[in-house]
Amino acid sequence: MVSAVLADARDVYRRLWRRSVPVAGVVFAVVSLGQALSDRHPTSGTLLVSIVLSLIGGLLVQGALVEVVRDLHEGRPVGPATSYFNRTRGRLGTLLGATFLFALGVGLGLIVLVVPGLILMSRWALIVPLVMIEGRGARDAFRRSMELVSGNTGKVLVVVFVAAIIASGSSMAITYFFSFLPSFLAILIGGTVAGALTVPYQAYVLTVLYYRFTEPERPVLPARPGI
């Protein structure tokens, strides 16, 4: 399962990168600008703005790209990027609430005994696709995610960790590549490029996982050239 999910996510990324990278790039340009300004003028206010922008930006991109894959999976043509951001904005409150609960639960689990945190990280891995694709509320998304992952906790944990290592390692390499620039530009350009290239991959991994559990007999994307 682990290798199959990662292979499918790589295929989805390869087939959709022309759409996903610009979508993510627009959002992370704003996020990175906030981070660069916070670095230049470090106050509690600019730091808070930077954190909020990062959280909202990441969720907007993940939600929008989950919806892109959903449309293709269900046989609909891909619409303009604004339509996907509009869909995600309508679910943003739920995504923020679910993400806060996820971070709180996993964080406490890791602090207490480590293992409970890892288990929760795995069993709650599908909350973003569930909020977007099935329209679940936060509590219902957690329950449904646990149902879907049940019996595959270890495998899902491996998938999540491998995807995180790939994304974080790539992001670090990209930002380091731009480190020769002045600090403001390095953060702005490096952060934009890193977010545009790595966050879509993580979104696709979670979406592939979701479809692997809910519709294992169907390919995630239709077998059509040009997609």
C-alpha positions in Angstrom: 0.0 0.0 0.0 2.7 2.5 1.0 4.6 2.3 -2.3 1.4 2.3 -4.3 0.1 5.5 -2.7 3.4 7.3 -3.1 3.6 6.2 -6.7 0.0 7.4 -7.4 0.7 10.7 -5.7 3.9 11.1 -7.8 1.8 10.4 -10.9 -0.9 12.9 -9.9 1.8 15.5 -9.2 3.5 14.9 -12.5 0.3 15.2 -14.5 -1.1 18.2 -12.7 2.1 20.3 -11.9 1.3 22.8 -14.6 -1.9 23.7 -12.8 -0.9 23.1 -9.2 2.4 25.0 -9.2 0.9 28.4 -10.4 -2.1 28.0 -8.0 0.2 27.3 -5.0 2.7 30.0 -6.2 0.2 32.8 -6.1 -0.7 32.0 -2.5 2.8 31.4 -1.2 4.0 34.6 -2.7 1.7 36.3 -0.3 2.7 34.0 2.6 6.4 34.5 1.9 6.0 38.2 1.7 4.5 38.1 5.2 7.4 36.0 6.4 10.0 38.3 4.8 8.4 41.4 6.4 8.3 39.6 9.7 12.0 38.8 9.4 12.8 42.4 8.5 10.6 43.9 11.2 10.4 41.3 14.0 7.6 42.1 16.4 4.9 40.0 18.0 2.4 41.5 15.5 4.3 40.7 12.4 5.1 37.2 13.7 1.4 36.6 14.3 0.5 37.8 10.9 3.1 35.6 9.3 1.9 32.5 11.2 -1.7 33.2 10.3 -0.9 33.7 6.6 1.1 30.5 6.6 -1.7 28.5 8.1 -4.5 30.0 5.9 -2.3 29.8 2.8 -1.4 26.2 3.2 -5.0 25.2 3.8 -6.2 27.2 0.8 -3.8 25.5 -1.4 -4.5 22.0 -0.1 -8.2 22.5 -0.2 -8.1 23.9 -3.8 -5.9 21.1 -5.1 -8.0 18.4 -3.4 -11.0 19.9 -5.4 -9.0 19.8 -8.6 -8.3 16.1 -8.2 -11.9 15.5 -7.2 -13.3 17.2 -10.4 -11.0 15.1 -12.6 -11.7 11.9 -10.6 -15.5 12.5 -11.1 -15.1 13.3 -14.8 -15.5 17.0 -14.7 -13.2 19.5 -16.6 -10.9 21.6 -14.5 -12.2 25.1 -13.9 -10.4 28.4 -13.3 -8.2 28.6 -10.2 -10.5 31.2 -8.6 -13.4 28.7 -8.5 -11.3 26.3 -6.4 -10.2 29.0 -4.0 -13.9 30.1 -3.7 -14.9 26.5 -2.8 -12.1 26.3 -0.3 -12.8 29.7 1.2 -16.4 28.4 2.0 -14.9 25.5 4.0 -12.0 27.5 5.5 -13.5 27.9 8.9 -14.0 24.1 9.2 -10.5 23.4 7.9 -9.0 25.9 10.4 -11.0 24.3 13.3 -10.1 20.8 12.3 -6.4 21.8 11.9 -6.3 23.4 15.3 -7.8 20.2 16.9 -5.4 18.0 14.9 -2.4 20.0 16.1 -3.7 20.1 19.7 -4.4 16.4 19.8 -1.3 15.2 18.1 0.9 17.7 20.0 -0.4 16.6 23.4 0.0 12.9 22.4 3.6 13.5 21.4 4.3 15.3 24.6 2.8 12.7 26.8 4.0 9.4 25.4 5.0 10.0 21.7 3.2 6.9 20.5 -0.4 8.2 21.0 0.6 11.3 19.0 1.8 9.2 16.1 -1.3 7.1 16.2 -3.5 10.2 16.1 -1.4 11.7 13.3 -2.1 8.6 11.2 -5.8 8.1 12.1 -6.6 11.8 11.5 -4.6 12.1 8.3 -7.6 12.4 6.0 -9.5 15.3 7.6 -8.7 17.8 4.7 -10.0 15.6 1.9 -13.0 14.7 4.1 -13.9 18.3 4.8 -13.5 19.2 1.1 -14.8 16.1 -0.8 -17.5 14.9 1.6 -18.4 18.2 3.2 -17.8 16.9 6.7 -17.8 19.1 9.8 -14.7 19.0 11.9 -15.8 16.4 14.5 -17.4 14.2 11.8 -14.2 14.4 9.7 -12.2 13.1 12.6 -14.6 10.2 13.1 -14.8 9.3 9.5 -11.0 9.5 9.1 -10.5 7.1 12.0 -13.0 4.7 10.4 -11.3 4.8 7.0 -7.7 4.4 8.4 -8.7 1.6 10.9 -6.6 -1.4 10.3 -4.0 0.5 8.3 -2.6 2.9 11.0 1.0 1.9 10.6 0.9 2.0 6.8 -0.7 5.4 6.7 1.8 6.7 9.3 4.7 5.6 7.0 3.0 7.3 4.0 2.6 10.5 6.0 6.2 10.5 7.3 7.7 9.7 3.9 5.7 12.4 2.2 6.7 14.9 5.0 10.4 14.0 4.6 10.2 14.4 0.8 8.4 17.7 1.1 10.5 19.2 3.9 13.8 18.0 2.4 12.9 19.5 -0.9 11.8 22.7 0.7 15.0 23.0 2.7 17.1 22.4 -0.5 15.1 25.0 -2.5 15.4 27.7 0.2 19.1 27.0 0.6 19.5 27.5 -3.1 18.3 31.1 -2.8 20.4 31.8 0.4 22.9 33.8 -1.6 20.4 36.5 -2.0 19.7 39.3 0.6 17.6 38.0 3.4 14.4 39.6 2.3 14.6 38.3 -1.2 15.8 34.9 -0.1 12.8 34.4 2.1 10.4 35.9 -0.4 11.6 34.0 -3.5 12.8 30.8 -1.8 9.5 30.5 0.2 7.4 31.1 -2.8 9.2 28.5 -4.9 9.4 26.0 -2.1 5.7 26.3 -1.2 4.6 26.2 -4.9 6.6 23.0 -5.5 6.2 21.0 -2.2 2.7 21.8 -0.8 0.9 20.4 -3.8 2.7 17.1 -3.4 1.5 16.7 0.2 -2.1 17.6 -0.8 -2.0 14.9 -3.5 -0.6 12.3 -1.1 -3.6 12.8 1.2 -6.1 12.9 -1.7 -4.7 9.6 -3.1 -4.9 8.1 0.4 -8.6 9.1 0.6 -9.5 7.6 -2.7 -7.4 4.5 -1.9 -9.7 3.8 1.0 -13.0 5.0 -0.5 -12.8 3.8 -4.1 -9.9 1.4 -4.3 -11.1 -0.1 -7.6 -10.9 3.2 -9.5 -7.8 5.1 -10.6 -7.5 8.6 -9.0 -7.2 10.3 -12.3 -8.8 9.2 -15.6 -6.5 7.5 -18.1 -6.6 10.4 -20.6 -3.7 12.0 -22.3 -3.1 15.7 -21.7 -4.1 15.7 -18.0 
